[in-house]
Every structure is written in structure tokens, then in C-alpha cells.
Amino acid sequence: FSPSPSLNVNKHKPWIETSYHGVITENMDIVLLDPPLVALDKDAPVPYAGEICAFKIHGLEAPFEAVVLNGTSGEGQLRARGPVDCELQKEYTFIIQAHDCGAGPGGTGGKKSHKAVVHIQVNDVNEFSPVFREAQYQAAVTEGKIYDNILQVEATDQDCSPQYSQICNYQITTSNTPFAIDRNGNIRNTEKLSFDKQQQYEVLVTAFDCGQKRSTESVAVHIDVKPVCKPGWQGWNKRVDYEPGTGSKQLFPKMHLETCGGPLSSVRTMVELQTSHIGKGCDRETYSEKSLQKLCGASSGSTDLLPAPSVSTNWTASLVTDSGRDSDLIFRFDGRQAAKIPDQMVPQNLTDQFTIATWMKHGPTPGLRAEKETLLCNSDKTEMNRHHYSLYVHNCRLVFLLRRDFTQVDTFRPAEFHWKLEQICDKEWHYYVINVEFPVVTLYVDGVTYDPYLVTDDWPIHPSQIDVQLTLGACWQGGEVTMSRFTQYFRGSLSGLTIRPGKIESQKVISCLQACKEGLDINSLESLGKGIKFHFNPAQSILVMEGEDLENMNAALRKVSYINSRQFPTPGIRHLHISTSVQCFGEDTCISIPDIDAVVMVLQPSEPRITIAGVDRLTRPAADLRGPAGLTLFQDLHIISTVTKGDTAEAEHCSGRLGVQEEIIHNLDYCDILVLGEELRPEQEGLQLQRSTLLGKHLDATNSTSGMSIYGVDSMSNYEQVIRQVHYHNWHPTQTPDRKFRLTCSELNGRYTSNEFTLEISVLHKSEAGEHVNHMVAPPQYMQVVHHPAMVHSLYPTHGSGVPSAATVVIVICIAALVVVVVLGIYRIHLTHQQEGRSSDTTKEGELDWNDSALNITVNPMEMVPLRTDMIDKTWSSEMSQLHTQDTLQYGNKQTSFSSV
């Protein structure tokens, strides 16, 4: 028995190296081993026993497998079973063994080599970009310094290898910036920065890893430039926009005072609103002087010496006006203009009580020896040069001269009153009121009372028969010179110069007349700190605040607001000036705080559109125009006002439609009813308005042959009520053509005007007899033969007696009734005689003769009736005209009664 050959074939184990080092690139599957994977077997070239059938890996789930490339040569290869990620695991270690094929094809009796250690390193791929640690970076620097390092930016990379995970470079991508960055991310400035030039910089920075892969997104770096600590106000805007109608608006909601750490004992700040360029010094309701006086409740009877030029007020026509300031009527005097007041317009009875008021803007007079500058002067017209009373400026002093006549007083009495005030020469608008309660004279400037610092006494003026001349802008020198002329010219601006004899104005009315509609305000007075003191000037254009605590002062200044209560304010800028003084402990001033200049921009208000609507054509019988009530012209009148909200231009561009229109309520200051064509004929027609209609309203009216003017600051509804009561009378409509009237209304002294509403009156002409019937009860037809021509005349009197009086109508009706009774009595007697005639066979001719005699009897008394009627009519009309004097509007010397009794 011999042993099996197979038992002796596979004598040796395969052999491999004791250790291997491999490298695999992530996301690849072939491992590069050093040395290469090769297994040797000494049984070779014996089939099976000398061949390598497998490499087996022993390890904790190592993601690799070994494959035999050539069993005869023993070559193998190490592969990854799936994706290998360096970021998850950089190295792997495991055991590998080689197996031969055994003794036969079945692989029985196979042998395995010793265990070899395999170390595999995963090579990195640069698949990640650098990412900054912060979303943005912020830093602050002080102006004027060079910094080695302002701040450091830092980026990271998720790659696993040092080559790809490290950041090798940073770069600033923003061009033309005074900054640089090194490879470690440190940013520095390359030049000195200036707070005034630029207060903040924004630079963009990108990063590169060592594989030169760039960050996907750059990071923003904000660098604030802080000024070198300079004491002053910070956190305020140079411009504040103000929307009309929004009430009070804070001017400096974030303002605070920087003191650079200095210890303070007190802070004093003055905020000044400068509005001298607007009208009379600020935004006022620029109504006419008459309307404003009525609105403020001023005493009646004042005379406006500076009215708008017109036919009746032509003495201001030669003066220079400045009408470009939101409808304010301002007269400028440059030392060459003056005006004489007509004698019929000169106020009388300036004795113990009267008031002189005016707006004045005046500056210092150039030259060393300043002459007197006369605002108002009443002097001798001829022969002599005596000044009876005058108001003038001399060396920035306001002087009022009042000389009494010997007929009033014959003792040494006060005659010149002097005031020395800064306002007189500060080139700003101020409202001056001189109240005279002789011998006390008081001056009000912008509502503040000032007593004269000097009063000079003088003797009264000797009586004479010389007429006096009242002048404006200069004084009339009527005597002591070869030729009468003006002298002592005024240089400045005046507006609303009025004299009111017999009364003085109260301080309440004076304050109302000069009240400013815009000014400074403080929100939440209650929330001001206890240590804060504040003071407003009367016009609320200057606010002074004082305090010891800096934080309380900052909080107080943040509450300062601008307010404009006008419904339609003047658009444009308002200058603001803030000055501050600081006191330190033991020192007068330790810190200098620069002044602040800012502006409030008042935006353009939505302008109203005033619309007058109603029936524009009336056709009436002539009898209606002759009736006691006349013809109501504007019974269906409506006045509305609308504004367009929103950006009209933008809305029209986008949608082709205008903005939304809203109806608003505001005041009017006059409505004019003008006669188109030839003027009214006072002897036969006129406009009429009951005075009682104006009661309880701030309205007045004037009447003339050219129309009627209703004026005063009042609501549109009140104007509607009054205009609806205007009547047109025409006592001879057949002699007058059809009439046309034009109605226009205005707000703010003509700043906003309505449409021109035209009303046409057409008269239906009928026969005269038919028109008579419309005014009385028609008698029976046979009674018309009894009428005397003189009686018809008395029933419809001529224009001399206006319309038929009520007494005349009553008397005529009574006489007509009497005639009816007489005629009925005669007719009854006639029937009796007829019956008697039938019984006595009387002929019909006798009946007719009897009727004629009866008619002759009735005519005789009627011939006397017209004479008595005329006498009664004239007496009644005379008495009623006296009663109506207090209830009638006048034009010229012609009286027009409003109603018939």
C-alpha cells in the first residue's frame, strides 16, 4: 500500500510580505499598495498547490476587498467596496492573508499564509470652498490714526487634508478702499481716515485655501469712522420734512450732547425758529385786515390807512407793494415814497382814547446822524409846520408825538413818548400797537407791553384855522419853506396801519391780531425732568432750556417739535438755529459747543378747489321782481371745496386717472356778486340783503351799483346762508334788459378762488293790466269802469316811493270793497224799481235813465279817493323809511329798503 500522491503535493504555505502601506484617493476604488500585493508558493509550478486562489481580509468592517489578478503569478489587487470619504476617515488598518488552491480542483487541503498588516491612507480631494465664520464683520476706528490691525476675519474649509483645509490667502475685492489685508485675515487702514469725509466704509473680503479654491461668497466688513471726540450735538438731521395738517412733529428725536466725559454743572440751550422771510415774520392766516379784526373781535370803527389800491382807495396806488409773500399786502418804503390821506378818510376825534396799530420791519439807518423816519404824521397843510401828532423812528427809538390844542387843555402836558427797543432795528417783522388813554400811552410789541422810558412835556398848540394833512411814509411840511414838500421819509416796510378813535384794544385782541400759526412746541410737558427749566418767547419762535443733568437735557431736547396750525401753510423752508453753553464745576465755560443750523421743509399742501353750483338761469314774471320780497337770486346755491389726495402726476401716468378727491371744510373770506354789463340803475333796481341775516356771523356786506360784496372770515355754510338771502328788486322791469350776475368766492385774501358762477335773469313781459291783477284781488269786470287814472297811479307808484306800501294796498282794497257794497246796493234798488215799473207799466227807457243817474252818483266820491290815498301813502312811506334806516344796505346816496311791511 502506497500513500496517495495528493497528500504530498501541497507541501508549502503561500508567502506574502509582513506589512503593506496603501494609498487611495477619496471617491476612487483602487488602492495603491507598497509593496505590491503578490503571494508566492514554493509548491509551484505544481497545479493547484502552487497557485493562489484568494486573499482574505480580517478587520472591523474594512470597506476593502482583495482580488486575485493572476493565480499562477500570485498577483492581487486591493479595492474599495464603496465610496471612501477622507472627511469621514483618513486611515484604515486591517489584516490580510493569502490562500493557495489546495491539493486539487476542489480546493481541499489548501494552505494560507501568515497574517500581514495593511495600512491604508485616504488621499483628499479639494471639494470644499472656504467659508467665513461670521456672516459680517463690524469694527470702529477713530479718525486720524493708522492701525496695524483693525480686525481679523477668519474662514474655514471642510476638506480633510492640510493642503486643502487650510486658508492660505485673503483678498479685499472692493476697489479704491484705504484698507489692506494680510494672509492671516488681519485688516489695517493704509491712510488716515476722516469722519467729515466718510463716516462708514464697507469692504468685501474673499478667502483662498491652499489648493487655491476661492470662497463661494465674500464677506462684508463694516468699518465705522468715529470723530476725534469733539464736544457737540450728535444724532440730528439737517432737514426735517413737515407734512401740512399733521400737527406737532419732533425735530430731533435722536439728538444727544457729546461732552467727551467732561464733568458738567449745567447746560443751557436756545432753539430758534427763523421765519423772517415769510410774510410778516411767520406763517399767519393772511386774511385782509378788516376780516382779521372782525375775526379777533376788534372794536369797530377802525380806519385802514394802508388798504389795497382801488378806485376808492387810490392814495396807496403810488406806493411800492410786495405781494409775493403769500397774499400779505406789504408796502416797502425806500426813503422816497409817501402818501397823503384824503380828508374824508382822516379819522376824527383823536382825543383821550384811541389806538394806532401797524406791522413794521425796520433796520438801522446808515450814517452817523440819522434823521427822523416818519410812519404817520398829521401836520399843518399850509402856512405853518406844526406836527399835531406823528409816529416816527429816530436812532432805533420809536417816538409818538401827541400835541393837544388849547381848546382841550391849557397846561404843560406830556407830548412825546419814547421807547428804545431792539425790535425797532432788527430787520424783522413786529406788530406795534399804541394804546392812548391820555396821559397814559402804552406800547405793545408782538403782544408784550412796554412803557415809555422817556416822556417829554410840551405846551398845547395854539388854535388856528389852518387845515391839517395826514400823511404816510413821510411828514408834510406845509410852511416855513418856499414850497410845500414831504420830509423825514421812512425806510422800511409797513403793513396794516390802522387808527381806531374813541377806543383802545384789549391785550387779548392784540395777541389775536399778531398771533403766529407756526412755532416751536414741546411734546409731553409732564414728562420733562424736574430739573429742566424752559421759556418761550411770546411768538413761540425761541425756546430756552436749562438743566443740570445731561441725560435729562438730552431727553428734553428730543421733545422739541415744530407745529403749524394753518390748514394751508406756506410751503418752503424754515431755518433752525441751536446754540448751547456749558458750565463746569468751578469754571465759567469749560467746553465749547458748536452751533447747529438745520431746516424744516414745509411741504406743499393739497390746494383746495372751491366750486360754486346752483341754478344758473331764472325766468320769472316781471311781477315777481316788483313784489315786496323781490327775486331771490341764489336760492339753490351750494359751495363745496375739494382736494386731490395722492400723487396726481404719478396716478395719472400709471392709470390715466387723477387722485382721489375728498371734500374738506374751510373758511372763506369774501364772496362778490358782480353785475355783468351796465351797472344797476338806483332809481329802479337794486340788490338787497337783510342785516338780520348777518347776525351771529363774522360777516359784513357792502352794496353798490356794480354789485354786492360779502366779506369776513367765516364758514362756507354761513356764506351759503347769507348769499341765499340776497334779493334783486326791479320796479320797472320792462325798462331794464335781462340781467346777469357773476358770483366768485375766495379764501386767504385771494390765494384760492372759486369758479366764476354766472346767473342769468330773464323777465317774462305781460300786458300792464295783467301785471296789475297779479298784485291785487281782481274786482268784477264792470268795476273797472269806476277806476280813475289817478288811482291806478297811486296803486303802482313810481320809483320815488319804492314799491307800493302796505297801507296803500289796504286802503285801496277797503275802498274797492266800499264801491262793491255801493254798487250792490244800487243794483238792489234798481231791481226794486224794475218790479215797480212792471206793475205801473213803466217803459224801459226810464230804467236806463235811472241807471245813468245812479252811475253819476258813484263817480263823484271816487274822484276824491286818489288824493287821500296819495297823502296816506306818502306819509306811511316816510315813516317806514325811517324805521328801515337801521335795516338797509346803502350804495351812494340812494336808499334801498330790504322789505315791505
BELRACOR-V117659 format. One record per backbone hydrogen bond with DSSP energy under -0.5 kcal/mol. NH is the residue of the N-H (numbers start at 1). CO is the residue of the C=O. If there is no record, write none. Layout:
nh = (NH;NH)
co = (CO;CO)
This chain:
nh = (7;8;9;10;11;15;20;21;22;23;24;26;27;28;31;32;32;33;34;38;39;40;44;46;49;50;51;52;53;53;54;56;58;61;64;65;67;69;69;70;74;75;76;77;78;79;79;80;81;82;86;88;89;92;94;95;96;97;99;100;101;101;103;107;110;113;116;117;118;119;119;120;120;121;122;123;123;127;131;133;137;139;141;143;144;145;147;150;151;153;156;157;165;166;168;168;169;171;173;173;174;179;180;182;185;187;188;189;190;191;198;201;203;205;206;208;209;210;212;215;216;219;220;221;222;222;223;223;224;224;225;226;226;232;234;240;242;244;246;249;251;252;255;256;258;258;259;262;265;266;267;268;269;270;271;272;272;273;274;274;275;278;279;281;282;284;286;287;292;293;294;295;296;297;297;298;303;304;305;305;306;310;316;317;319;320;321;322;323;327;328;330;330;331;332;333;335;339;341;345;346;346;351;354;355;356;357;358;359;360;361;362;364;370;373;374;374;375;376;377;378;379;379;380;381;382;383;384;388;388;389;390;391;392;393;394;397;398;399;399;400;401;402;403;406;408;409;413;413;415;416;417;418;419;421;421;424;425;426;427;430;432;432;433;434;435;435;436;436;437;437;438;440;441;442;443;444;445;446;446;448;450;452;453;454;456;458;461;469;471;472;473;475;477;477;478;478;480;485;487;490;492;493;494;495;498;498;499;500;502;503;510;511;512;513;514;515;515;517;519;520;521;523;527;528;532;533;533;535;537;540;543;544;545;546;547;550;553;554;555;556;557;558;559;559;560;561;562;563;564;565;569;571;572;574;575;576;577;578;579;581;582;583;587;590;593;593;594;594;596;598;599;600;601;601;602;602;603;603;607;609;610;611;611;613;618;620;620;622;624;625;625;626;627;630;631;632;633;633;634;637;638;640;642;643;645;645;648;651;652;653;654;655;656;656;657;660;662;664;668;669;670;671;672;673;674;674;675;676;676;680;682;684;685;686;688;693;694;695;697;699;700;702;703;704;707;708;709;710;711;711;712;714;714;716;719;720;721;722;723;724;725;726;727;728;729;730;731;732;733;735;736;739;740;741;742;743;744;746;747;751;751;752;754;755;757;757;758;759;760;761;762;762;764;765;771;772;773;774;775;776;783;784;785;786;787;787;791;792;793;794;795;796;797;801;802;809;810;811;812;813;814;815;816;817;818;819;820;821;822;823;824;825;826;827;828;829;830;831;832;833;834;835;836;837;838;839;840;841;842;847;848;849;850;851;852;853;854;855;856;857;858;859;860;861;862;863;863;864;865;866;868;869;870;871;872;873;874;875;876;877;878;879;880;881;882;883;884;885;886;887;888;891;894;896)
co = (4;5;6;6;9;40;117;34;119;32;121;123;84;25;78;23;30;31;21;36;74;15;41;43;47;46;48;71;51;99;99;97;95;59;62;79;77;67;75;75;70;70;37;67;31;65;77;29;63;63;84;85;85;120;118;58;116;56;54;111;48;51;108;104;107;98;96;18;94;20;117;92;118;22;90;24;121;125;156;154;220;222;224;226;193;142;145;187;187;185;131;165;161;162;166;208;208;206;171;204;204;177;188;186;182;151;180;147;178;178;194;223;221;219;171;169;213;166;209;207;130;205;135;203;137;220;201;221;139;222;199;141;224;258;256;599;601;242;243;562;560;560;252;234;232;256;257;259;583;583;547;581;545;579;543;270;577;541;272;575;273;275;277;278;278;282;284;285;288;289;290;291;292;293;294;293;499;302;303;497;497;313;313;314;316;332;319;330;321;323;325;322;328;494;320;492;490;472;470;342;342;343;349;436;500;434;498;432;495;430;493;428;425;368;393;372;488;391;391;471;389;377;469;386;467;467;478;382;378;386;378;401;376;399;373;397;394;419;392;397;417;390;415;388;461;405;405;411;458;456;456;400;454;398;396;419;421;422;423;362;360;358;430;444;356;433;442;354;434;435;440;352;437;439;435;450;433;448;431;444;445;443;441;418;418;416;413;404;379;377;339;375;487;475;485;380;476;383;477;475;473;333;361;331;359;357;496;303;355;353;500;506;507;508;509;510;511;512;283;563;540;561;559;524;525;529;531;546;544;542;537;271;535;269;533;267;548;549;550;551;552;553;554;555;556;557;521;249;519;247;517;566;569;602;600;274;598;272;596;270;268;591;266;584;582;580;591;231;592;578;576;238;574;240;599;572;600;242;601;605;642;608;609;640;638;760;618;762;764;621;621;622;622;623;627;728;630;631;726;723;634;613;611;609;662;643;660;646;647;648;649;650;651;651;652;651;645;643;641;714;746;746;710;744;708;672;742;706;674;740;705;680;681;681;729;727;690;691;692;694;697;711;709;890;707;704;673;702;671;700;709;669;668;712;666;715;716;717;718;719;720;722;723;688;631;686;625;684;684;730;732;733;761;676;759;674;757;672;670;752;747;748;747;745;610;743;755;756;741;616;739;618;760;620;763;767;768;769;770;772;773;780;781;782;783;783;784;788;788;789;790;791;792;794;798;799;805;806;807;808;809;810;811;812;813;814;815;816;817;818;819;820;821;822;823;824;825;826;827;828;829;830;831;832;833;834;835;836;838;837;843;844;845;846;847;848;849;850;851;852;853;854;855;856;857;858;859;860;861;861;862;864;865;866;867;868;869;870;871;872;873;874;875;876;877;878;879;880;882;883;884;885;894;891;889)
